[in-house]
Amino acid sequence: MTTTDPHAPPEERYLSVNNIEVIYDHVILVLKGVSLEVPKGKIVALLGANGAGKSTTLKTISNLLHAERGDVTKGNVDFKGIRIDQMTPNDLVKRGVIQVMEGRHCFAHLSLEENLLAGAYTRSISRGELKRGLEKVYHYFPRLKQRRMTQAGYTSGGEQQMCAIGRALMAKPEMILLDEPSMGLAPQIVEEIFEIVKDLNGSEQVSFLLAEQNTMVALRYADFGYILENGRVVMEGDARELGTNEDVKEFYLGLSTAGRKSFRDVKHYRRRKRWLS
C-alpha cells in the first residue's frame, strides 16, 4: 500500500488518506481502512462498482459526510502536511480542496453564468479578477459561453457537468474531487469532459481525484489508479498497467485473452476474486 514519507516536505506529500474507516448511522461500516495518495499535479482514478465506497471516500476528504449521517471513526486525511478531516467544508474550499458532486447539482433556476459566479463566493476578489476567472472558464468550456444566459435547468447533462466543473474552477482550486463525471452522459461528451480535465491538469496544474465506474476511460486519462471493493482498496498501480491488467479487464468488462465471456463466467470470476487471494 502507498505510504506517506513523514520526512518529505508538506508540498510533496500533498493529499494523503490514511487508514480511514467510515460508519453511517452508527451502524453501517462503509470504508474499512482505505489509504490512498494524490501527488501534486496528478490525476488519480478511484475505481470500483456501484456501492464500493468511491463517493464516501470523496465525501470523507471534503468533509460532507455529516450531511448524510456519516462519521469517520478511524484514520485521518492530510493536505499539504496539514490534517483536514476535522475542518469545515468551507475552510477546505478556501484551502483549495473542492468537490464536484455526483449528479452535477447545478442551481436549476440560475443561468449558467450565475452558477459559475457562485463558485467564486468564498473569494474576496475584484470585478476584474472575477471577469478574468469567467474568461478562463469559458476558454476551457466554450459551450458555456455560448449558452451563458440560459437557465441551467434547461441545459443538457453534458453542459451541466461542464458548469459544475467550471464553478469549481471559479474557486481557484488546487485539488478537485470529481465524482462520477461520466454518469448519464453520451460517450462523445464523456471523452470531451475527460479531455478538458486532462487539459486543466496540464495547463493549470490542478490535481484531480476522480471516482468513476467507467474504468477504461478513467485509466486512459489518469496517472495512477486505486480499485475499491466493499470499502477496501483491493488493487492499485500505474494507470496504464491497470488498464492492461487481465484481472481488471476480466472483472470490469468480462474480457480476457480468450475474448468476451458469458455473464455466468463473470459472476464466477467475481466469486473467485483472484486479486484478494
PyMOL commands that set and color helices and strands:
alter all, ss='L'
color gray80, all
select helices_A, chain A and resi 10-13+54-62+65-68+89-95+112-118+127-140+142-146+152-154+157-169+187-204+215-221+239-244+246-253+263-272+274-276
alter helices_A, ss='H'
color red, helices_A
select strands_A, chain A and resi 15-24+28-38+43-47+70-79+82-83+97-100+175-179+207-212+224-229+232-238+255-256+259-260
alter strands_A, ss='S'
color yellow, strands_A
deselect
rebuild
show_as cartoon
